[in-house]
Amino acid sequence: MKSKLIAVALLVMTAGAVVFYPFIESSATVKPVQPPMPQGQKIEVVFVLDTTSSMGGLIETAKEKIWSIATTLAQAEQTPEIHMGLVAFRDRGDAYVTDVVDLSTDLDTMYGRLMQFAAVGGGDGPESVNQALNDAVHQISWSQDPSSYQVIFLVGDAPPHMDYQGEAKYPEIVRAATDKGIIVNTIQCGDVPSTVAPWTEIAALGNGRYLKVDQAGGAFAVTTPFDEEIAQLSAELDGTRLFYGNEEQMEELNGKVAATERLEEIAVTGSRVRRAVFNATASGIANLFGDQDLVENITKGEVSLDAVPEAELPASFRELDRDEQEQMIGDLAGRRVDLQQRIDSLAESRADFIDDRVAEEGGAEDSLDRQLYDAVRAQAAPAGLSFEDGPEF
């Protein structure tokens, strides 16, 4: 049985906070109940995605599967910190040529942007692949960490325009990527013959792999009897978040909350379940709670209530007296433990159900999920990252 969920360290840490909370004499003397979780290596992934009309099936697949991909990455034994970004592209004359979403551990907000993309435009052959790649290499905030696994997945069905004057072309762009330590993979959707040669060359120049899927995206999807309850419990877990910060921080955090609420409103159950599965991994905690969650930071001993300016506390929280505030923190911490345990149990049953279905399908060897996993496993090994459990579906 593959255990992909609930970082034990987080669970023990939060449970410890609940146990010891009544014995804390004051918030000014809050002490760590567990050492902070060690920071893992970084995985930085940017998807360069053709969003023209012919890519409708793949875009919908991406909306469905981005959380599974994140969970697959999070399965590395070294507990990596997952950063994702996106460069959507079309062509000159369309509504936009490129639309860049920078790397972030806040996958809720990134997913919110992905949900806004629809397949429109194109239809005239080559697309602005060169500009999209150039933006992915030069407009994305790649870290300078030499130990991180940095990778681009170029996804599309049409070749690049090589006739635009004054525009950098993919050979020099990909060289710039490899000089930075970024691997470039290509995923061709469909069977356009003129796409094969440039996609193969880009992958070869980028020390990556050329992958191929059908026009619909080639992902393997399974609905299980546990999905609805997991999605509901995940929404309840979101409700335990208690963000705080200055005006600028709260503006960003309110955007994250809005993205989550929008996700719960319009995303299909499968996406919400896969998000829950990712959030329950050690790597997913950064997306779920970020670094400005009052419950998380107090129970981990990283901050005390007395150290937080009153103006930076949530408005409703400020209305409580100190005993009520401490009680609320303890109650929310306990609620999280309960929800996480229930999600973990259901998700293990879900994993077993999916494993059986995958076995019936012969391992889903031709799926996009398997191809991505195999590429990541091989490419991340030199960075010291090891994967053993196979792809998350």
Backbone hydrogen bonds in HBPLUS format (Angstrom, degrees):
<---DONOR---> <-ACCEPTOR-->    atom                        ^
c    i                          cat <-CA-CA->   ^        H-A-AA   ^      H-
h    n   atom  resd res      DA  || num        DHA   H-A  angle D-A-AA Bond
n    s   type  num  typ     dist DA aas  dist angle  dist       angle   num
A0006-ILE N   A0280-ALA O   2.38 MM 274  4.56 110.4  1.84 115.9 137.3     1
A0010-LEU N   A0007-ALA O   3.02 MM   3  5.35 118.6  2.41 103.2 117.6     2
A0011-LEU N   A0007-ALA O   3.06 MM   4  6.40 164.0  2.09 156.8 161.3     3
A0012-VAL N   A0008-VAL O   2.85 MM   4  6.04 173.4  1.86 161.5 162.7     4
A0013-MET N   A0009-ALA O   2.91 MM   4  5.92 157.8  1.96 142.9 150.1     5
A0014-THR N   A0010-LEU O   2.81 MM   4  5.99 166.5  1.83 156.5 159.3     6
A0015-ALA N   A0011-LEU O   2.84 MM   4  5.93 165.4  1.86 151.2 156.2     7
A0016-GLY N   A0012-VAL O   2.78 MM   4  5.85 152.7  1.85 143.8 152.0     8
A0017-ALA N   A0013-MET O   3.04 MM   4  6.30 145.9  2.16 139.8 148.7     9
A0017-ALA N   A0014-THR O   3.08 MM   3  5.04 118.0  2.48  92.4 107.7    10
A0018-VAL N   A0014-THR O   3.07 MM   4  6.45 151.6  2.15 148.0 155.1    11
A0019-VAL N   A0015-ALA O   2.97 MM   4  6.29 159.1  2.02 152.1 157.6    12
A0020-PHE N   A0016-GLY O   2.93 MM   4  6.07 166.2  1.95 152.8 156.2    13
A0021-TYR N   A0017-ALA O   2.81 MM   4  5.51 126.1  2.10 140.1 151.7    14
A0023-PHE N   A0020-PHE O   2.96 MM   3  5.48 145.4  2.08 114.8 125.2    15
A0024-ILE N   A0021-TYR O   3.05 MM   3  5.40 168.8  2.07 117.5 121.1    16
A0029-THR N   A0026-SER O   2.96 MM   3  5.56 160.9  2.00 115.7 121.9    17
A0030-VAL N   A0027-SER O   3.43 MM   3  5.18 165.2  2.46 104.1 102.2    18
A0081-GLU N   A0041-GLN O   2.56 MM  40  5.89 155.2  1.62 152.7 162.2    19
A0149-TYR N   A0042-LYS O   3.05 MM 107  6.43 158.3  2.10 155.7 155.4    20
A0043-ILE N   A0081-GLU O   2.95 MM  38  6.08 159.8  1.99 153.5 150.7    21
A0083-HIS N   A0043-ILE O   2.86 MM  40  6.05 164.2  1.88 176.2 174.4    22
A0044-GLU N   A0149-TYR O   2.86 MM 105  6.18 165.1  1.88 154.9 159.9    23
A0151-VAL N   A0044-GLU O   2.90 MM 107  6.33 161.0  1.94 167.9 173.9    24
A0045-VAL N   A0083-HIS O   2.99 MM  38  6.32 165.5  2.01 153.3 156.1    25
A0085-GLY N   A0045-VAL O   2.83 MM  40  6.25 142.3  1.97 154.3 160.8    26
A0046-VAL N   A0151-VAL O   3.01 MM 105  6.49 156.5  2.07 155.9 163.3    27
A0153-PHE N   A0046-VAL O   2.98 MM 107  6.40 157.9  2.03 155.1 159.9    28
A0047-PHE N   A0085-GLY O   3.13 MM  38  6.45 160.5  2.17 138.6 136.2    29
A0087-VAL N   A0047-PHE O   2.84 MM  40  6.21 161.6  1.87 156.0 156.7    30
A0048-VAL N   A0153-PHE O   2.87 MM 105  6.02 168.0  1.88 144.8 148.9    31
A0155-VAL N   A0048-VAL O   2.76 MM 107  5.93 176.2  1.76 165.5 165.4    32
A0049-LEU N   A0087-VAL O   2.80 MM  38  6.13 141.9  1.95 142.5 155.2    33
A0089-PHE N   A0049-LEU O   2.97 MM  40  6.18 151.1  2.06 149.0 148.1    34
A0050-ASP N   A0155-VAL O   2.98 MM 105  6.23 162.6  2.01 166.0 171.7    35
A0051-THR N   A0089-PHE O   2.95 MM  38  5.86 170.8  1.95 162.3 162.2    36
A0120-VAL N   A0051-THR O   3.16 MM  69  6.66 148.2  2.27 153.9 147.2    37
A0055-MET N   A0052-THR O   2.90 MM   3  5.69 163.5  1.93 128.7 134.3    38
A0053-SER N   A0121-GLY O   3.02 MM  68  5.39 167.9  2.04 129.0 132.6    39
A0059-ILE N   A0055-MET O   2.94 MM   4  6.13 162.5  1.97 162.7 168.3    40
A0060-GLU N   A0056-GLY O   3.08 MM   4  6.30 162.0  2.12 150.2 154.5    41
A0061-THR N   A0057-GLY O   3.00 MM   4  6.23 148.7  2.10 141.1 150.5    42
A0062-ALA N   A0058-LEU O   2.78 MM   4  6.08 154.3  1.84 151.4 158.3    43
A0063-LYS N   A0059-ILE O   2.99 MM   4  6.31 155.1  2.05 148.2 154.5    44
A0064-GLU N   A0060-GLU O   3.07 MM   4  6.31 142.7  2.22 138.2 148.2    45
A0064-GLU N   A0061-THR O   3.01 MM   3  4.97 120.4  2.38  93.4 109.1    46
A0065-LYS N   A0061-THR O   2.78 MM   4  5.95 150.0  1.87 153.2 162.3    47
A0066-ILE N   A0062-ALA O   2.98 MM   4  5.47 138.8  2.15 150.8 150.3    48
A0068-SER N   A0065-LYS O   2.95 MM   3  5.12 119.3  2.32 102.2 118.0    49
A0069-ILE N   A0065-LYS O   2.99 MM   4  6.33 157.6  2.04 160.2 166.8    50
A0070-ALA N   A0066-ILE O   3.04 MM   4  6.29 155.7  2.10 140.7 147.3    51
A0071-THR N   A0067-TRP O   2.90 MM   4  6.15 153.6  1.97 145.1 152.2    52
A0072-THR N   A0068-SER O   2.83 MM   4  6.09 153.5  1.90 148.2 155.6    53
A0073-LEU N   A0069-ILE O   3.01 MM   4  6.32 158.8  2.06 150.1 155.1    54
A0074-ALA N   A0070-ALA O   2.92 MM   4  6.16 147.1  2.03 141.6 151.5    55
A0075-GLN N   A0072-THR O   3.20 MM   3  5.35 153.5  2.27 102.1 110.1    56
A0076-ALA N   A0073-LEU O   3.37 MM   3  6.20 171.3  2.38 120.3 121.7    57
A0079-THR N   A0076-ALA O   3.13 MM   3  5.78 159.7  2.18 126.8 126.5    58
A0077-GLU N   A0386-SER O   3.09 MM 309  5.93 156.1  2.15 160.6 166.0    59
A0084-MET N   A0104-SER O   3.03 MM  20  5.56 161.5  2.07 143.6 140.7    60
A0104-SER N   A0084-MET O   3.06 MM  20  5.56 135.1  2.27 124.3 134.0    61
A0086-LEU N   A0101-VAL O   2.87 MM  15  4.93 162.9  1.90 141.7 146.6    62
A0101-VAL N   A0086-LEU O   2.68 MM  15  4.93 166.3  1.70 166.7 165.3    63
A0088-ALA N   A0099-ASP O   2.95 MM  11  5.09 160.4  1.99 151.0 147.2    64
A0099-ASP N   A0088-ALA O   2.83 MM  11  5.09 141.7  1.98 146.0 150.6    65
A0090-ARG N   A0097-VAL O   2.91 MM   7  5.03 152.3  1.99 135.1 140.2    66
A0128-SER N   A0090-ARG O   2.95 MM  38  6.00 164.7  1.98 153.5 158.0    67
A0094-ASP N   A0091-ASP O   3.04 MM   3  5.68 161.3  2.08 138.8 140.6    68
A0107-LEU N   A0105-THR O   3.02 MM   2  5.65 124.2  2.34 107.9  92.0    69
A0110-MET N   A0106-ASP O   3.32 MM   4  6.65 163.7  2.35 144.7 149.4    70
A0111-TYR N   A0107-LEU O   2.73 MM   4  5.78 158.0  1.78 145.6 151.9    71
A0112-GLY N   A0108-ASP O   2.87 MM   4  6.12 147.8  1.98 141.7 151.2    72
A0113-ARG N   A0109-THR O   3.09 MM   4  6.46 147.1  2.21 145.6 153.2    73
A0114-LEU N   A0110-MET O   2.98 MM   4  6.34 156.1  2.04 146.5 153.6    74
A0115-MET N   A0111-TYR O   2.85 MM   4  6.13 152.7  1.93 153.5 160.2    75
A0116-GLN N   A0113-ARG O   2.99 MM   3  5.27 142.6  2.14 104.1 115.1    76
A0117-PHE N   A0114-LEU O   3.07 MM   3  5.48 153.9  2.14 111.1 118.8    77
A0127-GLU N   A0159-PRO O   2.98 MM  32  6.42 151.9  2.06 159.1 166.1    78
A0129-VAL N   A0127-GLU O   2.80 MM   2  5.55 142.4  1.94 101.0  91.1    79
A0161-HIS N   A0127-GLU O   2.99 MM  34  5.72 137.8  2.18 157.5 154.1    80
A0132-ALA N   A0128-SER O   3.20 MM   4  6.38 158.6  2.25 143.6 149.9    81
A0133-LEU N   A0129-VAL O   2.89 MM   4  6.13 165.6  1.92 158.8 161.7    82
A0134-ASN N   A0130-ASN O   2.91 MM   4  6.07 160.1  1.95 149.0 155.3    83
A0135-ASP N   A0131-GLN O   2.86 MM   4  6.09 156.7  1.92 150.2 155.7    84
A0136-ALA N   A0132-ALA O   2.95 MM   4  6.19 152.7  2.03 145.9 154.0    85
A0137-VAL N   A0133-LEU O   2.99 MM   4  6.27 149.1  2.09 150.0 157.5    86
A0138-HIS N   A0134-ASN O   2.88 MM   4  5.97 163.8  1.91 151.7 156.7    87
A0139-GLN N   A0135-ASP O   2.74 MM   4  4.77 151.8  1.82 129.7 136.3    88
A0142-TRP N   A0140-ILE O   2.97 MM   2  5.75 135.3  2.17 103.8  91.0    89
A0148-SER N   A0145-ASP O   3.22 MM   3  5.66 168.7  2.24 115.4 118.8    90
A0183-ILE N   A0150-GLN O   3.00 MM  33  6.33 169.5  2.01 146.7 145.3    91
A0152-ILE N   A0183-ILE O   2.77 MM  31  6.15 155.0  1.83 159.8 168.4    92
A0185-ASN N   A0152-ILE O   2.79 MM  33  6.02 176.9  1.80 163.4 163.6    93
A0154-LEU N   A0185-ASN O   2.87 MM  31  6.14 174.8  1.87 150.4 149.8    94
A0187-ILE N   A0154-LEU O   2.70 MM  33  6.00 153.7  1.76 170.4 167.9    95
A0156-GLY N   A0187-ILE O   3.18 MM  31  6.60 161.2  2.22 167.5 171.2    96
A0189-CYS N   A0156-GLY O   2.97 MM  33  5.71 158.0  2.02 133.1 137.7    97
A0173-ILE N   A0169-LYS O   3.17 MM   4  6.29 159.9  2.21 149.8 154.8    98
A0174-VAL N   A0170-TYR O   2.85 MM   4  5.77 168.8  1.86 153.0 155.1    99
A0175-ARG N   A0171-PRO O   3.15 MM   4  6.26 149.4  2.25 136.0 144.5   100
A0176-ALA N   A0172-GLU O   3.03 MM   4  6.25 151.0  2.11 140.3 147.5   101
A0177-ALA N   A0173-ILE O   3.00 MM   4  6.37 144.4  2.13 140.9 151.4   102
A0178-THR N   A0174-VAL O   2.95 MM   4  6.28 164.1  1.98 155.3 157.3   103
A0179-ASP N   A0175-ARG O   2.92 MM   4  6.12 149.6  2.01 145.8 154.6   104
A0180-LYS N   A0176-ALA O   3.23 MM   4  6.45 134.8  2.45 134.9 145.2   105
A0180-LYS N   A0177-ALA O   2.97 MM   3  5.19 132.6  2.20 101.4 114.4   106
A0182-ILE N   A0177-ALA O   2.92 MM   5  5.08 162.4  1.95 143.7 137.9   107
A0181-GLY N   A0178-THR O   2.95 MM   3  4.78 150.9  2.03  97.5 107.0   108
A0184-VAL N   A0206-GLY O   3.02 MM  22  4.50 164.4  2.04 122.0 126.7   109
A0186-THR N   A0209-ARG O   2.99 MM  23  6.38 166.5  2.00 157.1 160.4   110
A0211-LEU N   A0186-THR O   2.78 MM  25  6.02 165.4  1.80 153.6 158.8   111
A0188-GLN N   A0211-LEU O   2.86 MM  23  6.23 164.5  1.89 153.0 148.9   112
A0213-VAL N   A0188-GLN O   2.93 MM  25  6.30 164.5  1.95 168.3 170.9   113
A0190-GLY N   A0213-VAL O   2.98 MM  23  6.37 155.7  2.04 146.9 154.4   114
A0195-THR N   A0192-VAL O   3.11 MM   3  5.69 161.7  2.15 118.4 124.2   115
A0196-VAL N   A0193-PRO O   3.23 MM   3  5.67 145.8  2.35 110.5 118.6   116
A0199-TRP N   A0195-THR O   3.06 MM   4  6.00 162.1  2.09 157.0 162.8   117
A0200-THR N   A0196-VAL O   2.86 MM   4  5.93 158.9  1.91 154.1 160.4   118
A0201-GLU N   A0197-ALA O   2.94 MM   4  6.11 159.1  1.98 151.9 158.0   119
A0202-ILE N   A0198-PRO O   2.84 MM   4  5.97 162.8  1.87 151.2 155.7   120
A0203-ALA N   A0199-TRP O   3.13 MM   4  6.28 163.6  2.16 145.0 149.1   121
A0204-ALA N   A0200-THR O   3.03 MM   4  6.23 155.2  2.09 144.0 151.2   122
A0205-LEU N   A0201-GLU O   2.84 MM   4  6.03 168.4  1.85 158.3 160.9   123
A0206-GLY N   A0202-ILE O   2.90 MM   4  5.95 142.2  2.04 141.7 152.7   124
A0208-GLY N   A0203-ALA O   2.76 MM   5  4.67 157.4  1.81 157.4 153.8   125
A0207-ASN N   A0204-ALA O   3.33 MM   3  5.35 164.6  2.36 108.3 108.8   126
A0217-GLY N   A0214-ASP O   2.97 MM   3  5.55 161.2  2.00 118.6 124.8   127
A0368-LEU N   A0218-GLY O   2.70 MM 150  5.22 157.5  1.75 126.7 132.9   128
A0227-ASP N   A0224-THR O   3.40 MM   3  5.67 172.4  2.41 112.7 115.0   129
A0230-ILE N   A0226-PHE O   3.14 MM   4  6.30 162.4  2.17 155.2 160.7   130
A0231-ALA N   A0227-ASP O   2.93 MM   4  6.14 166.1  1.95 160.5 164.0   131
A0232-GLN N   A0228-GLU O   3.04 MM   4  6.27 154.6  2.10 145.8 152.6   132
A0233-LEU N   A0229-GLU O   2.94 MM   4  6.15 165.3  1.96 154.4 157.8   133
A0234-SER N   A0230-ILE O   2.90 MM   4  6.06 152.0  1.98 148.9 157.1   134
A0235-ALA N   A0231-ALA O   3.11 MM   4  6.38 152.6  2.19 143.6 149.7   135
A0236-GLU N   A0232-GLN O   3.09 MM   4  6.44 151.4  2.17 145.1 153.2   136
A0237-LEU N   A0233-LEU O   2.89 MM   4  6.20 147.3  2.00 144.9 154.2   137
A0238-ASP N   A0234-SER O   2.97 MM   4  6.33 152.3  2.05 148.4 155.5   138
A0239-GLY N   A0235-ALA O   3.22 MM   4  6.51 140.1  2.39 136.1 146.2   139
A0239-GLY N   A0236-GLU O   3.03 MM   3  5.01 123.7  2.35  92.6 107.5   140
A0240-THR N   A0237-LEU O   3.01 MM   3  5.40 163.0  2.04 111.9 117.5   141
A0241-ARG N   A0238-ASP O   3.17 MM   3  5.76 168.0  2.19 118.6 121.6   142
A0294-LEU N   A0242-LEU O   2.76 MM  52  5.50 168.7  1.77 154.7 152.3   143
A0244-TYR N   A0292-GLN O   3.06 MM  48  5.79 147.2  2.17 153.8 161.0   144
A0245-GLY N   A0312-GLU O   2.95 MM  67  4.65 154.9  2.02 134.6 139.4   145
A0250-MET N   A0246-ASN O   2.83 MM   4  6.01 164.3  1.86 161.7 166.5   146
A0251-GLU N   A0247-GLU O   3.02 MM   4  6.20 146.5  2.14 142.7 151.2   147
A0252-GLU N   A0248-GLU O   3.27 MM   4  6.59 157.6  2.32 146.4 151.0   148
A0253-LEU N   A0249-GLN O   2.86 MM   4  6.15 160.3  1.90 151.6 158.1   149
A0254-ASN N   A0250-MET O   2.74 MM   4  5.76 155.0  1.80 145.5 151.9   150
A0255-GLY N   A0251-GLU O   3.17 MM   4  6.35 142.7  2.32 134.0 143.3   151
A0255-GLY N   A0252-GLU O   3.14 MM   3  5.10 121.8  2.50  91.6 106.2   152
A0256-LYS N   A0252-GLU O   3.07 MM   4  6.47 143.0  2.21 139.8 150.1   153
A0257-VAL N   A0253-LEU O   2.90 MM   4  6.26 158.6  1.95 151.6 156.7   154
A0258-ALA N   A0254-ASN O   2.91 MM   4  6.09 158.4  1.96 143.6 149.8   155
A0259-ALA N   A0255-GLY O   2.92 MM   4  6.13 150.0  2.01 141.7 149.8   156
A0260-THR N   A0256-LYS O   2.95 MM   4  6.25 153.9  2.02 149.2 156.2   157
A0261-GLU N   A0257-VAL O   2.88 MM   4  6.16 162.1  1.92 153.5 158.4   158
A0262-ARG N   A0258-ALA O   2.89 MM   4  6.05 154.1  1.96 144.5 151.9   159
A0263-LEU N   A0259-ALA O   2.90 MM   4  6.08 153.0  1.97 142.6 150.3   160
A0264-GLU N   A0260-THR O   2.91 MM   4  6.21 162.3  1.94 154.2 157.8   161
A0265-GLU N   A0261-GLU O   3.03 MM   4  6.17 136.0  2.23 136.2 148.2   162
A0265-GLU N   A0262-ARG O   3.09 MM   3  4.95 124.9  2.40  90.8 105.7   163
A0266-ILE N   A0262-ARG O   2.96 MM   4  6.18 157.2  2.01 158.1 161.4   164
A0267-ALA N   A0263-LEU O   2.87 MM   4  5.12 153.7  1.94 139.1 146.6   165
A0271-SER N   A0268-VAL O   3.11 MM   3  5.57 121.9  2.47 109.0 121.5   166
A0272-ARG N   A0268-VAL O   3.22 MM   4  6.58 160.5  2.26 153.5 159.3   167
A0273-VAL N   A0269-THR O   2.84 MM   4  6.09 154.0  1.91 157.3 165.0   168
A0274-ARG N   A0270-GLY O   2.97 MM   4  6.17 163.3  2.00 148.2 152.8   169
A0275-ARG N   A0271-SER O   2.92 MM   4  6.11 151.7  2.00 145.3 153.3   170
A0276-ALA N   A0272-ARG O   3.05 MM   4  6.28 154.7  2.12 139.0 145.6   171
A0277-VAL N   A0273-VAL O   2.94 MM   4  6.29 153.4  2.01 151.6 159.0   172
A0278-PHE N   A0274-ARG O   2.96 MM   4  6.24 159.9  2.00 147.9 152.8   173
A0279-ASN N   A0275-ARG O   2.81 MM   4  6.03 170.1  1.81 159.2 162.0   174
A0280-ALA N   A0276-ALA O   3.09 MM   4  6.19 133.7  2.31 139.1 149.9   175
A0281-THR N   A0278-PHE O   2.96 MM   3  5.46 166.3  1.98 118.4 122.6   176
A0284-GLY N   A0281-THR O   3.03 MM   3  5.02 127.5  2.32  95.0 109.3   177
A0287-ASN N   A0284-GLY O   3.02 MM   3  5.35 128.0  2.30 104.7 117.7   178
A0288-LEU N   A0284-GLY O   3.06 MM   4  6.38 162.5  2.09 155.1 160.2   179
A0289-PHE N   A0285-ILE O   2.90 MM   4  5.88 171.6  1.91 158.1 159.1   180
A0290-GLY N   A0286-ALA O   2.95 MM   4  4.56 127.2  2.23 107.4 122.0   181
A0297-ASN N   A0293-ASP O   2.94 MM   4  6.07 170.2  1.95 158.9 162.1   182
A0298-ILE N   A0294-LEU O   2.97 MM   4  5.97 156.9  2.03 146.4 152.3   183
A0299-THR N   A0295-VAL O   3.01 MM   4  6.04 168.1  2.02 151.2 155.1   184
A0300-LYS N   A0296-GLU O   3.05 MM   4  6.09 138.3  2.23 140.9 151.6   185
A0302-GLU N   A0297-ASN O   2.79 MM   5  5.08 143.8  1.92 164.2 167.0   186
A0301-GLY N   A0298-ILE O   2.93 MM   3  4.97 154.0  2.00 102.8 111.2   187
A0307-ALA N   A0304-SER O   2.97 MM   3  5.24 139.9  2.14 103.7 115.5   188
A0308-VAL N   A0305-LEU O   3.13 MM   3  5.41 157.4  2.19 108.6 115.4   189
A0312-GLU N   A0309-PRO O   2.84 MM   3  5.42 154.2  1.91 118.2 126.5   190
A0313-LEU N   A0310-GLU O   3.07 MM   3  5.36 163.1  2.10 111.4 116.8   191
A0317-PHE N   A0314-PRO O   2.99 MM   3  5.15 121.6  2.34 101.9 117.5   192
A0318-ARG N   A0314-PRO O   3.00 MM   4  6.31 145.5  2.12 155.7 166.1   193
A0320-LEU N   A0317-PHE O   3.18 MM   3  5.67 163.3  2.21 113.9 119.0   194
A0325-GLN N   A0321-ASP O   2.89 MM   4  6.16 151.7  1.97 154.4 163.8   195
A0326-GLU N   A0322-ARG O   2.95 MM   4  6.19 164.6  1.98 155.5 158.4   196
A0327-GLN N   A0323-ASP O   2.94 MM   4  6.12 153.8  2.01 143.0 150.9   197
A0328-MET N   A0324-GLU O   2.88 MM   4  6.04 153.3  1.95 143.7 150.8   198
A0329-ILE N   A0325-GLN O   2.99 MM   4  6.30 158.6  2.03 150.6 155.8   199
A0330-GLY N   A0326-GLU O   3.01 MM   4  6.25 165.2  2.03 148.8 152.7   200
A0331-ASP N   A0327-GLN O   2.83 MM   4  6.04 158.3  1.88 150.5 156.9   201
A0332-LEU N   A0328-MET O   2.90 MM   4  6.07 164.9  1.93 152.9 156.5   202
A0333-ALA N   A0329-ILE O   2.93 MM   4  6.11 157.6  1.98 149.1 155.8   203
A0334-GLY N   A0330-GLY O   2.98 MM   4  6.17 159.2  2.02 147.3 152.8   204
A0335-ARG N   A0331-ASP O   2.88 MM   4  6.10 154.2  1.95 146.3 154.1   205
A0336-ARG N   A0332-LEU O   2.97 MM   4  6.20 151.0  2.05 145.6 152.6   206
A0337-VAL N   A0333-ALA O   3.19 MM   4  6.54 157.8  2.24 147.4 152.2   207
A0338-ASP N   A0334-GLY O   3.16 MM   4  6.46 163.9  2.18 151.9 155.3   208
A0339-LEU N   A0335-ARG O   2.97 MM   4  6.21 169.5  1.98 155.4 158.1   209
A0340-GLN N   A0336-ARG O   2.80 MM   4  5.89 168.1  1.82 158.3 161.9   210
A0341-GLN N   A0337-VAL O   2.97 MM   4  6.10 156.5  2.02 148.0 154.1   211
A0342-ARG N   A0338-ASP O   3.07 MM   4  6.30 158.2  2.12 149.0 154.8   212
A0343-ILE N   A0339-LEU O   2.88 MM   4  6.10 162.1  1.91 154.4 159.5   213
A0344-ASP N   A0340-GLN O   2.87 MM   4  5.96 159.1  1.92 144.3 150.7   214
A0345-SER N   A0341-GLN O   3.04 MM   4  6.25 161.2  2.07 147.2 151.1   215
A0346-LEU N   A0342-ARG O   3.09 MM   4  6.29 170.1  2.10 151.4 154.0   216
A0347-ALA N   A0343-ILE O   2.77 MM   4  5.84 158.6  1.81 153.3 160.3   217
A0348-GLU N   A0344-ASP O   2.97 MM   4  6.15 147.4  2.08 147.0 154.4   218
A0349-SER N   A0345-SER O   3.28 MM   4  6.61 155.6  2.35 143.3 149.1   219
A0350-ARG N   A0346-LEU O   2.84 MM   4  6.17 151.7  1.92 146.8 155.9   220
A0351-ALA N   A0347-ALA O   2.83 MM   4  6.04 155.9  1.88 146.0 151.8   221
A0352-ASP N   A0348-GLU O   3.06 MM   4  6.34 157.0  2.11 146.7 151.9   222
A0353-PHE N   A0349-SER O   3.03 MM   4  6.25 159.1  2.07 147.6 153.4   223
A0354-ILE N   A0350-ARG O   2.93 MM   4  6.22 159.8  1.97 153.9 159.1   224
A0355-ASP N   A0351-ALA O   2.85 MM   4  6.04 158.0  1.89 149.1 155.7   225
A0356-ASP N   A0352-ASP O   3.09 MM   4  6.35 155.0  2.15 147.5 153.0   226
A0357-ARG N   A0353-PHE O   3.18 MM   4  6.52 154.1  2.25 142.9 149.9   227
A0358-VAL N   A0354-ILE O   2.80 MM   4  6.04 162.2  1.83 160.6 165.4   228
A0359-ALA N   A0355-ASP O   2.95 MM   4  6.11 157.2  2.00 145.0 151.2   229
A0360-GLU N   A0356-ASP O   3.03 MM   4  6.30 150.1  2.13 142.0 149.9   230
A0361-GLU N   A0357-ARG O   3.09 MM   4  6.40 135.3  2.30 138.8 150.7   231
A0361-GLU N   A0358-VAL O   3.00 MM   3  5.01 128.0  2.28  95.1 109.5   232
A0363-GLY N   A0358-VAL O   2.86 MM   5  5.09 163.8  1.89 148.8 145.5   233
A0362-GLY N   A0359-ALA O   3.06 MM   3  5.10 159.6  2.11 107.9 110.6   234
A0367-SER N   A0364-ALA O   3.09 MM   3  5.44 164.1  2.11 114.9 119.7   235
A0371-GLN N   A0367-SER O   3.11 MM   4  6.40 164.1  2.13 150.8 155.4   236
A0372-LEU N   A0368-LEU O   2.89 MM   4  6.02 165.1  1.91 156.2 159.6   237
A0373-TYR N   A0369-ASP O   3.01 MM   4  6.18 161.5  2.05 145.5 151.2   238
A0374-ASP N   A0370-ARG O   2.92 MM   4  6.13 167.5  1.94 154.0 156.8   239
A0375-ALA N   A0371-GLN O   3.08 MM   4  6.26 158.4  2.13 145.9 151.5   240
A0376-VAL N   A0372-LEU O   2.90 MM   4  6.10 171.9  1.91 158.6 160.8   241
A0377-ARG N   A0373-TYR O   2.81 MM   4  5.93 167.5  1.83 158.1 162.0   242
A0378-ALA N   A0374-ASP O   3.22 MM   4  6.33 162.7  2.25 142.8 146.5   243
A0379-GLN N   A0375-ALA O   2.93 MM   4  6.05 166.9  1.95 155.6 160.0   244
A0380-ALA N   A0376-VAL O   2.84 MM   4  5.66 157.3  1.89 153.5 157.2   245
A0383-ALA N   A0380-ALA O   2.99 MM   3  5.32 137.3  2.18 107.4 119.9   246
A0385-LEU N   A0380-ALA O   3.24 MM   5  5.42 162.5  2.27 140.8 136.9   247
A0384-GLY N   A0381-ALA O   2.81 MM   3  5.13 159.4  1.86 117.8 121.5   248
